[in-house]
Amino acid sequence: MVAASDIPRASSNALLNVQPARKPRNMGQIIRWLLLFFGGILMVMPIAYMISTSLKWPHEVYNVNLIPEEPTIENYTFVLEDGRFYWWFLNSIIIATLTTISNLLFDSLVGYTLCKFRFPGRQIVFIAILSTLMIPTEMLVIPWYLMSQSFGWLDSYWGIMFPGMMTAFGTFLMKQFFESVPDDFIEAARIDGLNELQIWWTVAMPLVKPALAALAIFVFLGNWTAFLWPLIVTNSVDMYTIPVGLSGFGDEADVAWELIMTGAAVSTIPTLVVFLVFQRFIIRGVVMAGLKG
Amino acid sequence: MYRNLTIRQKQIVWAWSFLALPVIFYAVIRFYPTGNAILISFQNWNLLGDRTWAGLENYEKLWNDPTFWKVFQNTFVYLLIGTPFSLALSFLIAYHLDKLRFMHGFLRILYFLPFMTSAVAMAWVWRWFYQDVPVGLFNNILAGFGIPQISFLNSTTNALPSVLAPAVWAGLGFQVIIFMAGIRAIPTSYYEAAKIDGVGWWTILTQITLPLLRPTIVFIVVFSSIGFLRIFDHVFNMTTNNPGGPLNSTKPLVLMIYDTAFNGFDMGYAAAQTVVLFTILLIVSLIQLRLLRSN
């Protein structure tokens, strides 16, 4: 996808560079562009081969050509008719969506409270939540497993979701962004007779929409691709998420590579499509989250 | 009753009612399990029998376990190869990409795309690439040029870098984007002054760009270090028939934790390993804080 705004600028650049005096610089730019272009093509090759192989007939799979001679959707039909991927896909969608909603609500509510309220205990809550950033998930999986076992949460949606319902990362991201909401707006809403919950929801939240969107992307992608905890907490094939299901599927005896590639494509294509549609926006969100979070 | 409170008191009531559920969440889902993990690391427990006090037994066992030292070494090899490689590559890409206007957005997409993929899916794609002739792509390409076959995942020396490659590949786009944001944030007045003084690109790079990028570099180094220290998905999926193999040559700490806890059910021993991981990550984070503060 080429952004429309790049084209006129690029072509005017090219026109300028025809001037003889600029020639050495121009050559350098062309070489730089070519190298980066081929590097970029190499970067997407694994994705391209995954999709290409998922569209190949078995006899063609071990051919190194990228474009299938006779493309087929046979592999997709097979994988979907098998039924398991259908469930795994659905599980992943439900889990990632619910977790994202929960994070958007709670992380922003906590971030807002820590940013805009003055109350005893504020500093302690702030530091306590901040310090959880230091605790790696891998340290918590054993206690979470024991907890899930004693409460009967193993092998359930709630069991997969509960550790990620709120995140310290999201809370701090939102807190940073609420700093930019002027206190006057909140004060004015208070004078208008709105209660604090209404102020948060109708005044503050609309002002941090870009941050909410960035958080949503991060949380959704994180849960869509999460592997270790879902692997531990699920037992029955019907409860697997896509990564756990794919991992087991690939490991089955004599399952064909083109089918594994199809499963991998099924788990990757949704996030790729979302990215290609919102790419400018997502890249800006990643930078915001990376630098402020 | 609420009506009689002062504005300040009302604020306190609201604040704490907003925080009530989250505070319970962080206490029960983050702090209690952390304490519990540390406690279990001093106990013996196979999940079925009783929990018995073990003192430092698990840690002593860890100290004397050759597998642990192998795993410890692997974990740091992932870090020590992965971090410099991805740092150098992503800077190189970002530095040059920043100087291009023609199809800039398109090139950026190409480099960023792998970041949006799932580690498990891509581990399987790379696993297929690495297979022997006539299956694997890499060896098929090599065969096309008449170059001898390379055993990627079945060799104790090649397996670790082979598993690391897709992990570096997947993280590169993110680092490129962060580097470009860092480069863009450098005020152009510095470069204009340098241009007036007539200094070369190398001086500009080493005297202006790199020093001013220090916070970005520290962030990327710590972010990717923590990522490599926690590597799991790629190893588990690329070496599943023999997780962490061949002969533990690719096994990282997180995989050892997973094995000990959920295949061996030695919860105390696994918990001790998680405490070690926690300590390592803590040290890395503290070094980061130190480096940023001295700036």
Boltz contact constraints between the chains, C-beta under 6 A:
constraints:
  - contact:
      token1: [A, 2]
      token2: [B, 103]
      max_distance: 6.0
  - contact:
      token1: [A, 2]
      token2: [B, 106]
      max_distance: 6.0
  - contact:
      token1: [A, 3]
      token2: [B, 105]
      max_distance: 6.0
  - contact:
      token1: [A, 6]
      token2: [B, 104]
      max_distance: 6.0
  - contact:
      token1: [A, 6]
      token2: [B, 105]
      max_distance: 6.0
  - contact:
      token1: [A, 9]
      token2: [B, 101]
      max_distance: 6.0
  - contact:
      token1: [A, 10]
      token2: [B, 101]
      max_distance: 6.0
  - contact:
      token1: [A, 10]
      token2: [B, 102]
      max_distance: 6.0
  - contact:
      token1: [A, 13]
      token2: [B, 101]
      max_distance: 6.0
  - contact:
      token1: [A, 32]
      token2: [B, 96]
      max_distance: 6.0
  - contact:
      token1: [A, 33]
      token2: [B, 100]
      max_distance: 6.0
  - contact:
      token1: [A, 33]
      token2: [B, 102]
      max_distance: 6.0
  - contact:
      token1: [A, 36]
      token2: [B, 96]
      max_distance: 6.0
  - contact:
      token1: [A, 36]
      token2: [B, 97]
      max_distance: 6.0
  - contact:
      token1: [A, 36]
      token2: [B, 107]
      max_distance: 6.0
  - contact:
      token1: [A, 40]
      token2: [B, 107]
      max_distance: 6.0
  - contact:
      token1: [A, 40]
      token2: [B, 110]
      max_distance: 6.0
  - contact:
      token1: [A, 40]
      token2: [B, 111]
      max_distance: 6.0
  - contact:
      token1: [A, 43]
      token2: [B, 110]
      max_distance: 6.0
  - contact:
      token1: [A, 43]
      token2: [B, 111]
      max_distance: 6.0
  - contact:
      token1: [A, 44]
      token2: [B, 110]
      max_distance: 6.0
  - contact:
      token1: [A, 44]
      token2: [B, 113]
      max_distance: 6.0
  - contact:
      token1: [A, 46]
      token2: [B, 125]
      max_distance: 6.0
  - contact:
      token1: [A, 50]
      token2: [B, 125]
      max_distance: 6.0
  - contact:
      token1: [A, 62]
      token2: [B, 134]
      max_distance: 6.0
  - contact:
      token1: [A, 62]
      token2: [B, 135]
      max_distance: 6.0
  - contact:
      token1: [A, 64]
      token2: [B, 140]
      max_distance: 6.0
  - contact:
      token1: [A, 64]
      token2: [B, 141]
      max_distance: 6.0
  - contact:
      token1: [A, 106]
      token2: [B, 22]
      max_distance: 6.0
  - contact:
      token1: [A, 109]
      token2: [B, 18]
      max_distance: 6.0
  - contact:
      token1: [A, 110]
      token2: [B, 22]
      max_distance: 6.0
  - contact:
      token1: [A, 113]
      token2: [B, 15]
      max_distance: 6.0
  - contact:
      token1: [A, 113]
      token2: [B, 18]
      max_distance: 6.0
  - contact:
      token1: [A, 113]
      token2: [B, 19]
      max_distance: 6.0
  - contact:
      token1: [A, 117]
      token2: [B, 11]
      max_distance: 6.0
  - contact:
      token1: [A, 117]
      token2: [B, 15]
      max_distance: 6.0
  - contact:
      token1: [A, 119]
      token2: [B, 12]
      max_distance: 6.0
  - contact:
      token1: [A, 119]
      token2: [B, 15]
      max_distance: 6.0
  - contact:
      token1: [A, 129]
      token2: [B, 26]
      max_distance: 6.0
  - contact:
      token1: [A, 132]
      token2: [B, 30]
      max_distance: 6.0
  - contact:
      token1: [A, 134]
      token2: [B, 282]
      max_distance: 6.0
  - contact:
      token1: [A, 134]
      token2: [B, 285]
      max_distance: 6.0
  - contact:
      token1: [A, 135]
      token2: [B, 34]
      max_distance: 6.0
  - contact:
      token1: [A, 136]
      token2: [B, 278]
      max_distance: 6.0
  - contact:
      token1: [A, 136]
      token2: [B, 281]
      max_distance: 6.0
  - contact:
      token1: [A, 138]
      token2: [B, 254]
      max_distance: 6.0
  - contact:
      token1: [A, 138]
      token2: [B, 257]
      max_distance: 6.0
  - contact:
      token1: [A, 138]
      token2: [B, 274]
      max_distance: 6.0
  - contact:
      token1: [A, 138]
      token2: [B, 277]
      max_distance: 6.0
  - contact:
      token1: [A, 139]
      token2: [B, 37]
      max_distance: 6.0
  - contact:
      token1: [A, 139]
      token2: [B, 274]
      max_distance: 6.0
  - contact:
      token1: [A, 139]
      token2: [B, 278]
      max_distance: 6.0
  - contact:
      token1: [A, 140]
      token2: [B, 33]
      max_distance: 6.0
  - contact:
      token1: [A, 142]
      token2: [B, 37]
      max_distance: 6.0
  - contact:
      token1: [A, 142]
      token2: [B, 261]
      max_distance: 6.0
  - contact:
      token1: [A, 142]
      token2: [B, 270]
      max_distance: 6.0
  - contact:
      token1: [A, 142]
      token2: [B, 271]
      max_distance: 6.0
  - contact:
      token1: [A, 143]
      token2: [B, 33]
      max_distance: 6.0
  - contact:
      token1: [A, 143]
      token2: [B, 36]
      max_distance: 6.0
  - contact:
      token1: [A, 143]
      token2: [B, 37]
      max_distance: 6.0
  - contact:
      token1: [A, 144]
      token2: [B, 33]
      max_distance: 6.0
  - contact:
      token1: [A, 166]
      token2: [B, 22]
      max_distance: 6.0
  - contact:
      token1: [A, 166]
      token2: [B, 25]
      max_distance: 6.0
  - contact:
      token1: [A, 196]
      token2: [B, 14]
      max_distance: 6.0
  - contact:
      token1: [A, 225]
      token2: [B, 118]
      max_distance: 6.0
  - contact:
      token1: [A, 227]
      token2: [B, 120]
      max_distance: 6.0
  - contact:
      token1: [A, 227]
      token2: [B, 233]
      max_distance: 6.0
  - contact:
      token1: [A, 228]
      token2: [B, 232]
      max_distance: 6.0
  - contact:
      token1: [A, 232]
      token2: [B, 262]
      max_distance: 6.0
  - contact:
      token1: [A, 243]
      token2: [B, 118]
      max_distance: 6.0
  - contact:
      token1: [A, 243]
      token2: [B, 120]
      max_distance: 6.0
  - contact:
      token1: [A, 246]
      token2: [B, 120]
      max_distance: 6.0
  - contact:
      token1: [A, 247]
      token2: [B, 120]
      max_distance: 6.0
  - contact:
      token1: [A, 247]
      token2: [B, 237]
      max_distance: 6.0
  - contact:
      token1: [A, 250]
      token2: [B, 124]
      max_distance: 6.0
  - contact:
      token1: [A, 251]
      token2: [B, 240]
      max_distance: 6.0
  - contact:
      token1: [A, 257]
      token2: [B, 128]
      max_distance: 6.0
  - contact:
      token1: [A, 260]
      token2: [B, 124]
      max_distance: 6.0
  - contact:
      token1: [A, 264]
      token2: [B, 121]
      max_distance: 6.0
  - contact:
      token1: [A, 264]
      token2: [B, 124]
      max_distance: 6.0
  - contact:
      token1: [A, 264]
      token2: [B, 125]
      max_distance: 6.0
  - contact:
      token1: [A, 267]
      token2: [B, 118]
      max_distance: 6.0
  - contact:
      token1: [A, 267]
      token2: [B, 121]
      max_distance: 6.0
  - contact:
      token1: [A, 268]
      token2: [B, 117]
      max_distance: 6.0
  - contact:
      token1: [A, 268]
      token2: [B, 118]
      max_distance: 6.0
  - contact:
      token1: [A, 268]
      token2: [B, 121]
      max_distance: 6.0
  - contact:
      token1: [A, 271]
      token2: [B, 116]
      max_distance: 6.0
  - contact:
      token1: [A, 272]
      token2: [B, 116]
      max_distance: 6.0
  - contact:
      token1: [A, 275]
      token2: [B, 116]
      max_distance: 6.0
  - contact:
      token1: [A, 279]
      token2: [B, 109]
      max_distance: 6.0
  - contact:
      token1: [A, 283]
      token2: [B, 177]
      max_distance: 6.0
  - contact:
      token1: [A, 286]
      token2: [B, 177]
      max_distance: 6.0
  - contact:
      token1: [A, 287]
      token2: [B, 177]
      max_distance: 6.0
  - contact:
      token1: [A, 287]
      token2: [B, 181]
      max_distance: 6.0
  - contact:
      token1: [A, 290]
      token2: [B, 178]
      max_distance: 6.0
